[in-house]
Amino acid sequence: MARVKFLMALSGVATFLGIAVVLGVVGYRVSRSGGSAAIEVTAQLPKGSRIVATGVAGERIVVTVESPAGLEIHAFDAQTLRPAGRLRFATEP
């Protein structure tokens, strides 16, 4: 009977430690995520252009724009919404 009590106590301690570790990791990740304040940005598109598609690639937001000059892909950083790059497609003459 003493052995069963010991094993039950050991199991209880292991369960308590497991729950404490999970709560610790969740608390750490929430504190490290920083404040997720709302960010508002207006991107200027060329006149006569329209957005064809949007998507997320890794830590980037990707916007496909069809303009009179041709097709363009604009990439923005997902955290700061700063422009990360632009890729233009044009047909050969």
PDB file of N, CA, C and O in Angstrom:
ATOM      1  N   MET A   1       0.821  -1.189   0.000  1.00  0.00           N
ATOM      2  CA  MET A   1       0.000   0.000   0.000  1.00  0.00           C
ATOM      3  C   MET A   1       0.871   1.261   0.000  1.00  0.00           C
ATOM      4  O   MET A   1       0.525   2.258  -0.634  1.00  0.00           O
ATOM      5  N   ALA A   2       1.973   1.213   0.696  1.00  0.00           N
ATOM      6  CA  ALA A   2       2.873   2.366   0.753  1.00  0.00           C
ATOM      7  C   ALA A   2       3.464   2.649  -0.626  1.00  0.00           C
ATOM      8  O   ALA A   2       3.641   3.802  -1.021  1.00  0.00           O
ATOM      9  N   ARG A   3       3.764   1.570  -1.345  1.00  0.00           N
ATOM     10  CA  ARG A   3       4.326   1.737  -2.692  1.00  0.00           C
ATOM     11  C   ARG A   3       3.307   2.393  -3.624  1.00  0.00           C
ATOM     12  O   ARG A   3       3.695   3.243  -4.425  1.00  0.00           O
ATOM     13  N   VAL A   4       2.042   2.044  -3.558  1.00  0.00           N
ATOM     14  CA  VAL A   4       0.985   2.631  -4.379  1.00  0.00           C
ATOM     15  C   VAL A   4       0.832   4.108  -4.045  1.00  0.00           C
ATOM     16  O   VAL A   4       0.677   4.933  -4.945  1.00  0.00           O
ATOM     17  N   LYS A   5       0.873   4.450  -2.758  1.00  0.00           N
ATOM     18  CA  LYS A   5       0.778   5.862  -2.362  1.00  0.00           C
ATOM     19  C   LYS A   5       1.956   6.661  -2.906  1.00  0.00           C
ATOM     20  O   LYS A   5       1.803   7.792  -3.368  1.00  0.00           O
ATOM     21  N   PHE A   6       3.148   6.041  -2.839  1.00  0.00           N
ATOM     22  CA  PHE A   6       4.332   6.723  -3.371  1.00  0.00           C
ATOM     23  C   PHE A   6       4.208   6.950  -4.872  1.00  0.00           C
ATOM     24  O   PHE A   6       4.525   8.038  -5.354  1.00  0.00           O
ATOM     25  N   LEU A   7       3.763   5.966  -5.607  1.00  0.00           N
ATOM     26  CA  LEU A   7       3.614   6.102  -7.056  1.00  0.00           C
ATOM     27  C   LEU A   7       2.535   7.131  -7.416  1.00  0.00           C
ATOM     28  O   LEU A   7       2.683   7.867  -8.391  1.00  0.00           O
ATOM     29  N   MET A   8       1.448   7.183  -6.630  1.00  0.00           N
ATOM     30  CA  MET A   8       0.407   8.189  -6.868  1.00  0.00           C
ATOM     31  C   MET A   8       0.946   9.597  -6.609  1.00  0.00           C
ATOM     32  O   MET A   8       0.647  10.523  -7.364  1.00  0.00           O
ATOM     33  N   ALA A   9       1.730   9.760  -5.557  1.00  0.00           N
ATOM     34  CA  ALA A   9       2.328  11.067  -5.252  1.00  0.00           C
ATOM     35  C   ALA A   9       3.306  11.473  -6.352  1.00  0.00           C
ATOM     36  O   ALA A   9       3.341  12.633  -6.764  1.00  0.00           O
ATOM     37  N   LEU A  10       4.090  10.520  -6.819  1.00  0.00           N
ATOM     38  CA  LEU A  10       5.038  10.793  -7.902  1.00  0.00           C
ATOM     39  C   LEU A  10       4.304  11.203  -9.170  1.00  0.00           C
ATOM     40  O   LEU A  10       4.727  12.130  -9.860  1.00  0.00           O
ATOM     41  N   SER A  11       3.217  10.524  -9.477  1.00  0.00           N
ATOM     42  CA  SER A  11       2.415  10.866 -10.649  1.00  0.00           C
ATOM     43  C   SER A  11       1.806  12.265 -10.505  1.00  0.00           C
ATOM     44  O   SER A  11       1.770  13.026 -11.472  1.00  0.00           O
ATOM     45  N   GLY A  12       1.336  12.602  -9.323  1.00  0.00           N
ATOM     46  CA  GLY A  12       0.775  13.936  -9.086  1.00  0.00           C
ATOM     47  C   GLY A  12       1.808  15.036  -9.255  1.00  0.00           C
ATOM     48  O   GLY A  12       1.517  16.087  -9.827  1.00  0.00           O
ATOM     49  N   VAL A  13       3.014  14.794  -8.757  1.00  0.00           N
ATOM     50  CA  VAL A  13       4.094  15.780  -8.899  1.00  0.00           C
ATOM     51  C   VAL A  13       4.469  15.943 -10.368  1.00  0.00           C
ATOM     52  O   VAL A  13       4.680  17.065 -10.828  1.00  0.00           O
ATOM     53  N   ALA A  14       4.556  14.848 -11.106  1.00  0.00           N
ATOM     54  CA  ALA A  14       4.900  14.916 -12.531  1.00  0.00           C
ATOM     55  C   ALA A  14       3.822  15.676 -13.308  1.00  0.00           C
ATOM     56  O   ALA A  14       4.139  16.468 -14.196  1.00  0.00           O
ATOM     57  N   THR A  15       2.561  15.439 -12.978  1.00  0.00           N
ATOM     58  CA  THR A  15       1.463  16.158 -13.636  1.00  0.00           C
ATOM     59  C   THR A  15       1.530  17.648 -13.329  1.00  0.00           C
ATOM     60  O   THR A  15       1.362  18.475 -14.225  1.00  0.00           O
ATOM     61  N   PHE A  16       1.773  17.991 -12.077  1.00  0.00           N
ATOM     62  CA  PHE A  16       1.874  19.399 -11.682  1.00  0.00           C
ATOM     63  C   PHE A  16       3.025  20.086 -12.416  1.00  0.00           C
ATOM     64  O   PHE A  16       2.862  21.200 -12.915  1.00  0.00           O
ATOM     65  N   LEU A  17       4.185  19.433 -12.485  1.00  0.00           N
ATOM     66  CA  LEU A  17       5.328  20.011 -13.194  1.00  0.00           C
ATOM     67  C   LEU A  17       5.035  20.183 -14.681  1.00  0.00           C
ATOM     68  O   LEU A  17       5.421  21.193 -15.269  1.00  0.00           O
ATOM     69  N   GLY A  18       4.363  19.220 -15.295  1.00  0.00           N
ATOM     70  CA  GLY A  18       4.010  19.335 -16.719  1.00  0.00           C
ATOM     71  C   GLY A  18       3.094  20.518 -16.977  1.00  0.00           C
ATOM     72  O   GLY A  18       3.301  21.268 -17.930  1.00  0.00           O
ATOM     73  N   ILE A  19       2.083  20.689 -16.135  1.00  0.00           N
ATOM     74  CA  ILE A  19       1.169  21.826 -16.297  1.00  0.00           C
ATOM     75  C   ILE A  19       1.908  23.140 -16.084  1.00  0.00           C
ATOM     76  O   ILE A  19       1.671  24.107 -16.808  1.00  0.00           O
ATOM     77  N   ALA A  20       2.805  23.186 -15.094  1.00  0.00           N
ATOM     78  CA  ALA A  20       3.570  24.404 -14.825  1.00  0.00           C
ATOM     79  C   ALA A  20       4.459  24.766 -16.016  1.00  0.00           C
ATOM     80  O   ALA A  20       4.583  25.941 -16.361  1.00  0.00           O
ATOM     81  N   VAL A  21       5.078  23.759 -16.645  1.00  0.00           N
ATOM     82  CA  VAL A  21       5.935  24.024 -17.810  1.00  0.00           C
ATOM     83  C   VAL A  21       5.109  24.565 -18.969  1.00  0.00           C
ATOM     84  O   VAL A  21       5.518  25.528 -19.618  1.00  0.00           O
ATOM     85  N   VAL A  22       3.960  23.967 -19.239  1.00  0.00           N
ATOM     86  CA  VAL A  22       3.110  24.433 -20.342  1.00  0.00           C
ATOM     87  C   VAL A  22       2.657  25.866 -20.094  1.00  0.00           C
ATOM     88  O   VAL A  22       2.734  26.699 -20.997  1.00  0.00           O
ATOM     89  N   LEU A  23       2.188  26.167 -18.891  1.00  0.00           N
ATOM     90  CA  LEU A  23       1.765  27.538 -18.580  1.00  0.00           C
ATOM     91  C   LEU A  23       2.935  28.515 -18.655  1.00  0.00           C
ATOM     92  O   LEU A  23       2.759  29.657 -19.077  1.00  0.00           O
ATOM     93  N   GLY A  24       4.113  28.082 -18.254  1.00  0.00           N
ATOM     94  CA  GLY A  24       5.295  28.934 -18.356  1.00  0.00           C
ATOM     95  C   GLY A  24       5.644  29.260 -19.799  1.00  0.00           C
ATOM     96  O   GLY A  24       5.958  30.407 -20.118  1.00  0.00           O
ATOM     97  N   VAL A  25       5.591  28.261 -20.674  1.00  0.00           N
ATOM     98  CA  VAL A  25       5.899  28.488 -22.090  1.00  0.00           C
ATOM     99  C   VAL A  25       4.865  29.411 -22.720  1.00  0.00           C
ATOM    100  O   VAL A  25       5.229  30.313 -23.475  1.00  0.00           O
ATOM    101  N   VAL A  26       3.588  29.206 -22.426  1.00  0.00           N
ATOM    102  CA  VAL A  26       2.542  30.074 -22.973  1.00  0.00           C
ATOM    103  C   VAL A  26       2.738  31.507 -22.487  1.00  0.00           C
ATOM    104  O   VAL A  26       2.646  32.447 -23.276  1.00  0.00           O
ATOM    105  N   GLY A  27       3.006  31.677 -21.199  1.00  0.00           N
ATOM    106  CA  GLY A  27       3.247  33.017 -20.661  1.00  0.00           C
ATOM    107  C   GLY A  27       4.458  33.688 -21.282  1.00  0.00           C
ATOM    108  O   GLY A  27       4.432  34.888 -21.557  1.00  0.00           O
ATOM    109  N   TYR A  28       5.521  32.924 -21.506  1.00  0.00           N
ATOM    110  CA  TYR A  28       6.722  33.468 -22.129  1.00  0.00           C
ATOM    111  C   TYR A  28       6.440  33.934 -23.550  1.00  0.00           C
ATOM    112  O   TYR A  28       6.855  35.024 -23.944  1.00  0.00           O
ATOM    113  N   ARG A  29       5.739  33.116 -24.314  1.00  0.00           N
ATOM    114  CA  ARG A  29       5.445  33.493 -25.709  1.00  0.00           C
ATOM    115  C   ARG A  29       4.518  34.695 -25.794  1.00  0.00           C
ATOM    116  O   ARG A  29       4.666  35.527 -26.689  1.00  0.00           O
ATOM    117  N   VAL A  30       3.567  34.796 -24.876  1.00  0.00           N
ATOM    118  CA  VAL A  30       2.669  35.953 -24.878  1.00  0.00           C
ATOM    119  C   VAL A  30       3.446  37.211 -24.520  1.00  0.00           C
ATOM    120  O   VAL A  30       3.224  38.263 -25.119  1.00  0.00           O
ATOM    121  N   SER A  31       4.348  37.121 -23.560  1.00  0.00           N
ATOM    122  CA  SER A  31       5.112  38.306 -23.157  1.00  0.00           C
ATOM    123  C   SER A  31       6.123  38.704 -24.230  1.00  0.00           C
ATOM    124  O   SER A  31       6.421  39.890 -24.369  1.00  0.00           O
ATOM    125  N   ARG A  32       6.658  37.749 -24.993  1.00  0.00           N
ATOM    126  CA  ARG A  32       7.652  38.050 -26.030  1.00  0.00           C
ATOM    127  C   ARG A  32       7.013  38.490 -27.338  1.00  0.00           C
ATOM    128  O   ARG A  32       7.706  39.011 -28.212  1.00  0.00           O
ATOM    129  N   SER A  33       5.710  38.293 -27.492  1.00  0.00           N
ATOM    130  CA  SER A  33       5.066  38.642 -28.757  1.00  0.00           C
ATOM    131  C   SER A  33       4.984  40.148 -28.937  1.00  0.00           C
ATOM    132  O   SER A  33       4.767  40.620 -30.053  1.00  0.00           O
ATOM    133  N   GLY A  34       5.149  40.899 -27.884  1.00  0.00           N
ATOM    134  CA  GLY A  34       5.094  42.351 -27.983  1.00  0.00           C
ATOM    135  C   GLY A  34       3.670  42.820 -28.150  1.00  0.00           C
ATOM    136  O   GLY A  34       2.752  42.018 -28.328  1.00  0.00           O
ATOM    137  N   GLY A  35       3.496  44.113 -28.092  1.00  0.00           N
ATOM    138  CA  GLY A  35       2.164  44.667 -28.281  1.00  0.00           C
ATOM    139  C   GLY A  35       1.770  44.606 -29.744  1.00  0.00           C
ATOM    140  O   GLY A  35       2.505  45.072 -30.615  1.00  0.00           O
ATOM    141  N   SER A  36       0.648  44.049 -30.002  1.00  0.00           N
ATOM    142  CA  SER A  36       0.177  43.977 -31.379  1.00  0.00           C
ATOM    143  C   SER A  36      -0.767  45.155 -31.622  1.00  0.00           C
ATOM    144  O   SER A  36      -1.982  44.995 -31.735  1.00  0.00           O
ATOM    145  N   ALA A  37      -0.167  46.333 -31.697  1.00  0.00           N
ATOM    146  CA  ALA A  37      -0.947  47.540 -31.931  1.00  0.00           C
ATOM    147  C   ALA A  37      -1.394  47.580 -33.391  1.00  0.00           C
ATOM    148  O   ALA A  37      -0.703  47.078 -34.278  1.00  0.00           O
ATOM    149  N   ALA A  38      -2.532  48.169 -33.620  1.00  0.00           N
ATOM    150  CA  ALA A  38      -3.052  48.269 -34.980  1.00  0.00           C
ATOM    151  C   ALA A  38      -2.182  49.222 -35.794  1.00  0.00           C
ATOM    152  O   ALA A  38      -1.823  50.304 -35.331  1.00  0.00           O
ATOM    153  N   ILE A  39      -1.853  48.805 -37.000  1.00  0.00           N
ATOM    154  CA  ILE A  39      -1.042  49.609 -37.903  1.00  0.00           C
ATOM    155  C   ILE A  39      -1.892  49.933 -39.120  1.00  0.00           C
ATOM    156  O   ILE A  39      -2.555  49.058 -39.676  1.00  0.00           O
ATOM    157  N   GLU A  40      -1.869  51.189 -39.528  1.00  0.00           N
ATOM    158  CA  GLU A  40      -2.624  51.595 -40.707  1.00  0.00           C
ATOM    159  C   GLU A  40      -1.656  52.205 -41.717  1.00  0.00           C
ATOM    160  O   GLU A  40      -0.929  53.148 -41.406  1.00  0.00           O
ATOM    161  N   VAL A  41      -1.656  51.660 -42.914  1.00  0.00           N
ATOM    162  CA  VAL A  41      -0.755  52.112 -43.975  1.00  0.00           C
ATOM    163  C   VAL A  41      -1.553  52.240 -45.265  1.00  0.00           C
ATOM    164  O   VAL A  41      -2.410  51.406 -45.556  1.00  0.00           O
ATOM    165  N   THR A  42      -1.271  53.281 -46.034  1.00  0.00           N
ATOM    166  CA  THR A  42      -1.895  53.449 -47.343  1.00  0.00           C
ATOM    167  C   THR A  42      -0.811  53.317 -48.408  1.00  0.00           C
ATOM    168  O   THR A  42       0.152  54.084 -48.420  1.00  0.00           O
ATOM    169  N   ALA A  43      -0.969  52.353 -49.291  1.00  0.00           N
ATOM    170  CA  ALA A  43      -0.013  52.148 -50.379  1.00  0.00           C
ATOM    171  C   ALA A  43      -0.567  52.813 -51.636  1.00  0.00           C
ATOM    172  O   ALA A  43      -1.729  52.610 -51.991  1.00  0.00           O
ATOM    173  N   GLN A  44       0.252  53.594 -52.296  1.00  0.00           N
ATOM    174  CA  GLN A  44      -0.144  54.280 -53.525  1.00  0.00           C
ATOM    175  C   GLN A  44       0.093  53.361 -54.723  1.00  0.00           C
ATOM    176  O   GLN A  44       1.194  52.844 -54.913  1.00  0.00           O
ATOM    177  N   LEU A  45      -0.937  53.170 -55.512  1.00  0.00           N
ATOM    178  CA  LEU A  45      -0.825  52.384 -56.736  1.00  0.00           C
ATOM    179  C   LEU A  45      -0.860  53.318 -57.939  1.00  0.00           C
ATOM    180  O   LEU A  45      -1.479  54.381 -57.877  1.00  0.00           O
ATOM    181  N   PRO A  46      -0.211  52.943 -59.021  1.00  0.00           N
ATOM    182  CA  PRO A  46      -0.265  53.771 -60.226  1.00  0.00           C
ATOM    183  C   PRO A  46      -1.705  53.911 -60.729  1.00  0.00           C
ATOM    184  O   PRO A  46      -2.537  53.030 -60.516  1.00  0.00           O
ATOM    185  N   LYS A  47      -1.979  55.021 -61.391  1.00  0.00           N
ATOM    186  CA  LYS A  47      -3.326  55.269 -61.913  1.00  0.00           C
ATOM    187  C   LYS A  47      -3.675  54.199 -62.939  1.00  0.00           C
ATOM    188  O   LYS A  47      -2.855  53.842 -63.785  1.00  0.00           O
ATOM    189  N   GLY A  48      -4.894  53.697 -62.855  1.00  0.00           N
ATOM    190  CA  GLY A  48      -5.367  52.685 -63.792  1.00  0.00           C
ATOM    191  C   GLY A  48      -4.991  51.265 -63.413  1.00  0.00           C
ATOM    192  O   GLY A  48      -5.243  50.334 -64.177  1.00  0.00           O
ATOM    193  N   SER A  49      -4.393  51.085 -62.244  1.00  0.00           N
ATOM    194  CA  SER A  49      -4.011  49.727 -61.837  1.00  0.00           C
ATOM    195  C   SER A  49      -5.057  49.136 -60.908  1.00  0.00           C
ATOM    196  O   SER A  49      -5.875  49.850 -60.327  1.00  0.00           O
ATOM    197  N   ARG A  50      -5.013  47.804 -60.780  1.00  0.00           N
ATOM    198  CA  ARG A  50      -5.951  47.139 -59.888  1.00  0.00           C
ATOM    199  C   ARG A  50      -5.252  45.945 -59.243  1.00  0.00           C
ATOM    200  O   ARG A  50      -4.320  45.370 -59.805  1.00  0.00           O
ATOM    201  N   ILE A  51      -5.721  45.590 -58.059  1.00  0.00           N
ATOM    202  CA  ILE A  51      -5.162  44.453 -57.333  1.00  0.00           C
ATOM    203  C   ILE A  51      -5.805  43.179 -57.869  1.00  0.00           C
ATOM    204  O   ILE A  51      -7.029  43.048 -57.905  1.00  0.00           O
ATOM    205  N   VAL A  52      -4.954  42.246 -58.284  1.00  0.00           N
ATOM    206  CA  VAL A  52      -5.428  41.001 -58.864  1.00  0.00           C
ATOM    207  C   VAL A  52      -5.503  39.905 -57.792  1.00  0.00           C
ATOM    208  O   VAL A  52      -6.463  39.135 -57.760  1.00  0.00           O
ATOM    209  N   ALA A  53      -4.496  39.836 -56.917  1.00  0.00           N
ATOM    210  CA  ALA A  53      -4.465  38.782 -55.904  1.00  0.00           C
ATOM    211  C   ALA A  53      -3.642  39.235 -54.714  1.00  0.00           C
ATOM    212  O   ALA A  53      -2.790  40.116 -54.829  1.00  0.00           O
ATOM    213  N   THR A  54      -3.907  38.625 -53.575  1.00  0.00           N
ATOM    214  CA  THR A  54      -3.111  38.849 -52.371  1.00  0.00           C
ATOM    215  C   THR A  54      -2.784  37.501 -51.754  1.00  0.00           C
ATOM    216  O   THR A  54      -3.468  36.508 -52.004  1.00  0.00           O
ATOM    217  N   GLY A  55      -1.734  37.474 -50.948  1.00  0.00           N
ATOM    218  CA  GLY A  55      -1.366  36.227 -50.282  1.00  0.00           C
ATOM    219  C   GLY A  55      -0.337  36.490 -49.211  1.00  0.00           C
ATOM    220  O   GLY A  55       0.172  37.603 -49.074  1.00  0.00           O
ATOM    221  N   VAL A  56      -0.037  35.458 -48.455  1.00  0.00           N
ATOM    222  CA  VAL A  56       0.969  35.527 -47.404  1.00  0.00           C
ATOM    223  C   VAL A  56       2.034  34.497 -47.724  1.00  0.00           C
ATOM    224  O   VAL A  56       1.728  33.336 -47.997  1.00  0.00           O
ATOM    225  N   ALA A  57       3.289  34.930 -47.689  1.00  0.00           N
ATOM    226  CA  ALA A  57       4.414  34.042 -47.948  1.00  0.00           C
ATOM    227  C   ALA A  57       5.432  34.232 -46.834  1.00  0.00           C
ATOM    228  O   ALA A  57       6.172  35.216 -46.828  1.00  0.00           O
ATOM    229  N   GLY A  58       5.472  33.311 -45.906  1.00  0.00           N
ATOM    230  CA  GLY A  58       6.394  33.440 -44.780  1.00  0.00           C
ATOM    231  C   GLY A  58       6.010  34.630 -43.927  1.00  0.00           C
ATOM    232  O   GLY A  58       4.899  34.688 -43.400  1.00  0.00           O
ATOM    233  N   GLU A  59       6.918  35.578 -43.786  1.00  0.00           N
ATOM    234  CA  GLU A  59       6.654  36.783 -42.999  1.00  0.00           C
ATOM    235  C   GLU A  59       6.395  37.968 -43.920  1.00  0.00           C
ATOM    236  O   GLU A  59       6.674  39.109 -43.552  1.00  0.00           O
ATOM    237  N   ARG A  60       5.878  37.717 -45.084  1.00  0.00           N
ATOM    238  CA  ARG A  60       5.595  38.762 -46.061  1.00  0.00           C
ATOM    239  C   ARG A  60       4.137  38.693 -46.502  1.00  0.00           C
ATOM    240  O   ARG A  60       3.536  37.621 -46.563  1.00  0.00           O
ATOM    241  N   ILE A  61       3.591  39.857 -46.804  1.00  0.00           N
ATOM    242  CA  ILE A  61       2.286  39.956 -47.439  1.00  0.00           C
ATOM    243  C   ILE A  61       2.566  40.287 -48.896  1.00  0.00           C
ATOM    244  O   ILE A  61       3.277  41.248 -49.188  1.00  0.00           O
ATOM    245  N   VAL A  62       2.016  39.503 -49.807  1.00  0.00           N
ATOM    246  CA  VAL A  62       2.304  39.653 -51.230  1.00  0.00           C
ATOM    247  C   VAL A  62       1.030  40.106 -51.938  1.00  0.00           C
ATOM    248  O   VAL A  62      -0.035  39.511 -51.774  1.00  0.00           O
ATOM    249  N   VAL A  63       1.163  41.179 -52.734  1.00  0.00           N
ATOM    250  CA  VAL A  63       0.033  41.740 -53.471  1.00  0.00           C
ATOM    251  C   VAL A  63       0.401  41.759 -54.950  1.00  0.00           C
ATOM    252  O   VAL A  63       1.432  42.313 -55.331  1.00  0.00           O
ATOM    253  N   THR A  64      -0.441  41.155 -55.779  1.00  0.00           N
ATOM    254  CA  THR A  64      -0.235  41.174 -57.226  1.00  0.00           C
ATOM    255  C   THR A  64      -1.083  42.296 -57.811  1.00  0.00           C
ATOM    256  O   THR A  64      -2.294  42.352 -57.599  1.00  0.00           O
ATOM    257  N   VAL A  65      -0.419  43.203 -58.561  1.00  0.00           N
ATOM    258  CA  VAL A  65      -1.076  44.385 -59.104  1.00  0.00           C
ATOM    259  C   VAL A  65      -0.955  44.357 -60.623  1.00  0.00           C
ATOM    260  O   VAL A  65       0.125  44.133 -61.171  1.00  0.00           O
ATOM    261  N   GLU A  66      -2.087  44.590 -61.296  1.00  0.00           N
ATOM    262  CA  GLU A  66      -2.088  44.711 -62.755  1.00  0.00           C
ATOM    263  C   GLU A  66      -2.173  46.193 -63.080  1.00  0.00           C
ATOM    264  O   GLU A  66      -3.146  46.864 -62.735  1.00  0.00           O
ATOM    265  N   SER A  67      -1.134  46.699 -63.755  1.00  0.00           N
ATOM    266  CA  SER A  67      -1.091  48.117 -64.104  1.00  0.00           C
ATOM    267  C   SER A  67      -0.955  48.250 -65.620  1.00  0.00           C
ATOM    268  O   SER A  67      -0.683  47.263 -66.304  1.00  0.00           O
ATOM    269  N   PRO A  68      -1.140  49.458 -66.151  1.00  0.00           N
ATOM    270  CA  PRO A  68      -0.965  49.646 -67.596  1.00  0.00           C
ATOM    271  C   PRO A  68       0.445  49.283 -68.076  1.00  0.00           C
ATOM    272  O   PRO A  68       0.631  48.917 -69.237  1.00  0.00           O
ATOM    273  N   ALA A  69       1.433  49.383 -67.185  1.00  0.00           N
ATOM    274  CA  ALA A  69       2.811  49.057 -67.559  1.00  0.00           C
ATOM    275  C   ALA A  69       3.070  47.555 -67.558  1.00  0.00           C
ATOM    276  O   ALA A  69       4.048  47.107 -68.156  1.00  0.00           O
ATOM    277  N   GLY A  70       2.229  46.772 -66.912  1.00  0.00           N
ATOM    278  CA  GLY A  70       2.407  45.325 -66.843  1.00  0.00           C
ATOM    279  C   GLY A  70       2.020  44.802 -65.470  1.00  0.00           C
ATOM    280  O   GLY A  70       1.401  45.506 -64.673  1.00  0.00           O
ATOM    281  N   LEU A  71       2.388  43.578 -65.212  1.00  0.00           N
ATOM    282  CA  LEU A  71       2.059  42.924 -63.953  1.00  0.00           C
ATOM    283  C   LEU A  71       3.172  43.180 -62.941  1.00  0.00           C
ATOM    284  O   LEU A  71       4.351  43.105 -63.287  1.00  0.00           O
ATOM    285  N   GLU A  72       2.809  43.483 -61.689  1.00  0.00           N
ATOM    286  CA  GLU A  72       3.778  43.737 -60.633  1.00  0.00           C
ATOM    287  C   GLU A  72       3.400  42.943 -59.400  1.00  0.00           C
ATOM    288  O   GLU A  72       2.219  42.733 -59.128  1.00  0.00           O
ATOM    289  N   ILE A  73       4.404  42.501 -58.651  1.00  0.00           N
ATOM    290  CA  ILE A  73       4.183  41.861 -57.358  1.00  0.00           C
ATOM    291  C   ILE A  73       4.855  42.724 -56.309  1.00  0.00           C
ATOM    292  O   ILE A  73       6.061  42.960 -56.372  1.00  0.00           O
ATOM    293  N   HIS A  74       4.079  43.195 -55.343  1.00  0.00           N
ATOM    294  CA  HIS A  74       4.584  44.013 -54.254  1.00  0.00           C
ATOM    295  C   HIS A  74       4.630  43.147 -52.993  1.00  0.00           C
ATOM    296  O   HIS A  74       3.665  42.444 -52.690  1.00  0.00           O
ATOM    297  N   ALA A  75       5.737  43.193 -52.261  1.00  0.00           N
ATOM    298  CA  ALA A  75       5.877  42.447 -51.015  1.00  0.00           C
ATOM    299  C   ALA A  75       6.016  43.428 -49.858  1.00  0.00           C
ATOM    300  O   ALA A  75       6.730  44.426 -49.963  1.00  0.00           O
ATOM    301  N   PHE A  76       5.327  43.139 -48.751  1.00  0.00           N
ATOM    302  CA  PHE A  76       5.365  43.979 -47.566  1.00  0.00           C
ATOM    303  C   PHE A  76       5.692  43.109 -46.359  1.00  0.00           C
ATOM    304  O   PHE A  76       5.273  41.953 -46.288  1.00  0.00           O
ATOM    305  N   ASP A  77       6.444  43.670 -45.405  1.00  0.00           N
ATOM    306  CA  ASP A  77       6.735  42.974 -44.167  1.00  0.00           C
ATOM    307  C   ASP A  77       5.446  42.849 -43.358  1.00  0.00           C
ATOM    308  O   ASP A  77       4.742  43.842 -43.172  1.00  0.00           O
ATOM    309  N   ALA A  78       5.126  41.662 -42.877  1.00  0.00           N
ATOM    310  CA  ALA A  78       3.853  41.430 -42.186  1.00  0.00           C
ATOM    311  C   ALA A  78       3.775  42.142 -40.841  1.00  0.00           C
ATOM    312  O   ALA A  78       2.679  42.492 -40.405  1.00  0.00           O
ATOM    313  N   GLN A  79       4.897  42.367 -40.172  1.00  0.00           N
ATOM    314  CA  GLN A  79       4.882  43.001 -38.861  1.00  0.00           C
ATOM    315  C   GLN A  79       4.778  44.510 -38.951  1.00  0.00           C
ATOM    316  O   GLN A  79       3.985  45.116 -38.230  1.00  0.00           O
ATOM    317  N   THR A  80       5.565  45.131 -39.826  1.00  0.00           N
ATOM    318  CA  THR A  80       5.624  46.593 -39.894  1.00  0.00           C
ATOM    319  C   THR A  80       4.867  47.174 -41.078  1.00  0.00           C
ATOM    320  O   THR A  80       4.623  48.380 -41.119  1.00  0.00           O
ATOM    321  N   LEU A  81       4.491  46.339 -42.044  1.00  0.00           N
ATOM    322  CA  LEU A  81       3.830  46.740 -43.287  1.00  0.00           C
ATOM    323  C   LEU A  81       4.695  47.674 -44.135  1.00  0.00           C
ATOM    324  O   LEU A  81       4.172  48.423 -44.961  1.00  0.00           O
ATOM    325  N   ARG A  82       5.989  47.634 -43.938  1.00  0.00           N
ATOM    326  CA  ARG A  82       6.905  48.399 -44.795  1.00  0.00           C
ATOM    327  C   ARG A  82       7.131  47.633 -46.089  1.00  0.00           C
ATOM    328  O   ARG A  82       7.156  46.402 -46.084  1.00  0.00           O
ATOM    329  N   PRO A  83       7.296  48.351 -47.199  1.00  0.00           N
ATOM    330  CA  PRO A  83       7.564  47.659 -48.469  1.00  0.00           C
ATOM    331  C   PRO A  83       8.854  46.842 -48.379  1.00  0.00           C
ATOM    332  O   PRO A  83       9.884  47.346 -47.931  1.00  0.00           O
ATOM    333  N   ALA A  84       8.795  45.589 -48.804  1.00  0.00           N
ATOM    334  CA  ALA A  84       9.958  44.709 -48.756  1.00  0.00           C
ATOM    335  C   ALA A  84      10.540  44.471 -50.148  1.00  0.00           C
ATOM    336  O   ALA A  84      11.664  43.985 -50.272  1.00  0.00           O
ATOM    337  N   GLY A  85       9.795  44.803 -51.184  1.00  0.00           N
ATOM    338  CA  GLY A  85      10.313  44.608 -52.533  1.00  0.00           C
ATOM    339  C   GLY A  85       9.213  44.670 -53.572  1.00  0.00           C
ATOM    340  O   GLY A  85       8.024  44.600 -53.263  1.00  0.00           O
ATOM    341  N   ARG A  86       9.648  44.804 -54.815  1.00  0.00           N
ATOM    342  CA  ARG A  86       8.710  44.877 -55.926  1.00  0.00           C
ATOM    343  C   ARG A  86       9.308  44.107 -57.096  1.00  0.00           C
ATOM    344  O   ARG A  86      10.497  44.235 -57.390  1.00  0.00           O
ATOM    345  N   LEU A  87       8.491  43.317 -57.754  1.00  0.00           N
ATOM    346  CA  LEU A  87       8.904  42.563 -58.922  1.00  0.00           C
ATOM    347  C   LEU A  87       7.989  42.940 -60.063  1.00  0.00           C
ATOM    348  O   LEU A  87       6.769  42.809 -59.956  1.00  0.00           O
ATOM    349  N   ARG A  88       8.568  43.409 -61.158  1.00  0.00           N
ATOM    350  CA  ARG A  88       7.783  43.831 -62.322  1.00  0.00           C
ATOM    351  C   ARG A  88       7.946  42.821 -63.447  1.00  0.00           C
ATOM    352  O   ARG A  88       9.037  42.303 -63.683  1.00  0.00           O
ATOM    353  N   PHE A  89       6.851  42.551 -64.131  1.00  0.00           N
ATOM    354  CA  PHE A  89       6.852  41.678 -65.293  1.00  0.00           C
ATOM    355  C   PHE A  89       6.460  42.506 -66.503  1.00  0.00           C
ATOM    356  O   PHE A  89       5.500  43.275 -66.451  1.00  0.00           O
ATOM    357  N   ALA A  90       7.199  42.350 -67.588  1.00  0.00           N
ATOM    358  CA  ALA A  90       6.876  43.070 -68.828  1.00  0.00           C
ATOM    359  C   ALA A  90       7.128  42.123 -70.003  1.00  0.00           C
ATOM    360  O   ALA A  90       7.958  41.218 -69.928  1.00  0.00           O
ATOM    361  N   THR A  91       6.406  42.351 -71.061  1.00  0.00           N
ATOM    362  CA  THR A  91       6.606  41.538 -72.255  1.00  0.00           C
ATOM    363  C   THR A  91       7.766  42.099 -73.056  1.00  0.00           C
ATOM    364  O   THR A  91       8.036  43.300 -73.025  1.00  0.00           O
ATOM    365  N   GLU A  92       8.441  41.227 -73.768  1.00  0.00           N
ATOM    366  CA  GLU A  92       9.542  41.666 -74.612  1.00  0.00           C
ATOM    367  C   GLU A  92       9.009  42.405 -75.824  1.00  0.00           C
ATOM    368  O   GLU A  92       7.934  42.077 -76.327  1.00  0.00           O
ATOM    369  N   PRO A  93       9.739  43.390 -76.296  1.00  0.00           N
ATOM    370  CA  PRO A  93       9.288  44.135 -77.480  1.00  0.00           C
ATOM    371  C   PRO A  93       9.379  43.333 -78.759  1.00  0.00           C
ATOM    372  O   PRO A  93       9.033  43.834 -79.829  1.00  0.00           O
TER     373      PRO A  93
END
